[in-house]
Amino acid sequence: MNARDNQILVDAWNKETNAAEGIIQDAIKRSQDHAYELGLERGKLNLNKTQLVLEKAIVAIDAMMMGTGTKLEQINGVEEVYDEIKKLYEELSC
């Protein structure tokens, strides 16, 4: 193969290789962006779940400290929120 034909072949190879690499890099970036978006959304949902459980815990602890309701109601309130905290912990620990 003469030098000119060889250079044309090399130039075409480089052009096609660069184009393919660009397509692959764009696909990887889109996949990473999508994964980040899913993780961010999941994080927001987990934060909301945590906030709700903490609000329930505060209410149960306040009721116990202020003596609202019977002793049994106070204990049941704390036990219920304790179970919710355990469940949330197990869910978020996976």
PEVENJO-V768339 format. One record per residue. RES is the residue in three letters. PHI is phi in whole degrees, -180 to 180 (NA if undefined). OMEGA is omega in radians with two decimals (NA if undefined). Layout:
# PEVENJO-V768339
{{RES;PHI;OMEGA} {RES;PHI;OMEGA}}
This chain:
# PEVENJO-V768339
{{MET;NA;-3.13} {ASN;-77;-3.01} {ALA;-62;-3.12} {ARG;-67;3.11} {ASP;-63;3.11} {ASN;-62;3.14} {GLN;-66;3.09} {ILE;-63;3.11} {LEU;-63;3.13} {VAL;-64;3.14} {ASP;-63;3.12} {ALA;-65;3.11} {TRP;-61;-3.14} {ASN;-62;3.14} {LYS;-62;-3.12} {GLU;-68;3.13} {THR;-65;3.12} {ASN;-63;3.12} {ALA;-65;3.13} {ALA;-65;3.11} {GLU;-63;3.11} {GLY;-63;3.12} {ILE;-64;3.14} {ILE;-65;3.13} {GLN;-63;3.10} {ASP;-64;3.12} {ALA;-65;3.11} {ILE;-65;3.12} {LYS;-61;3.11} {ARG;-64;3.10} {SER;-64;3.12} {GLN;-65;3.11} {ASP;-63;3.14} {HIS;-66;3.12} {ALA;-63;3.11} {TYR;-62;3.13} {GLU;-61;3.11} {LEU;-63;3.13} {GLY;-64;3.11} {LEU;-64;3.12} {GLU;-63;3.11} {ARG;-63;3.11} {GLY;-63;3.11} {LYS;-65;3.11} {LEU;-64;3.12} {ASN;-64;3.11} {LEU;-64;3.11} {ASN;-64;3.10} {LYS;-60;-3.12} {THR;-64;-3.13} {GLN;-62;3.13} {LEU;-62;3.13} {VAL;-67;3.12} {LEU;-66;3.09} {GLU;-63;3.10} {LYS;-64;3.13} {ALA;-64;3.12} {ILE;-62;3.12} {VAL;-61;-3.12} {ALA;-65;-3.14} {ILE;-68;3.10} {ASP;-59;-3.14} {ALA;-61;-3.14} {MET;-69;-3.09} {MET;-70;-3.13} {MET;-89;3.13} {GLY;77;3.12} {THR;-73;3.14} {GLY;79;3.13} {THR;-79;3.09} {LYS;-57;-3.14} {LEU;-64;3.12} {GLU;-64;3.12} {GLN;-64;3.14} {ILE;-64;3.12} {ASN;-61;3.12} {GLY;-61;3.13} {VAL;-68;3.13} {GLU;-64;3.13} {GLU;-63;-3.13} {VAL;-70;3.06} {TYR;-61;3.11} {ASP;-62;3.12} {GLU;-66;3.11} {ILE;-64;3.11} {LYS;-60;-3.14} {LYS;-63;3.11} {LEU;-63;3.11} {TYR;-58;3.14} {GLU;-64;3.14} {GLU;-65;-3.08} {LEU;-80;-3.11} {SER;-84;-3.08} {CYS;-72;NA}}
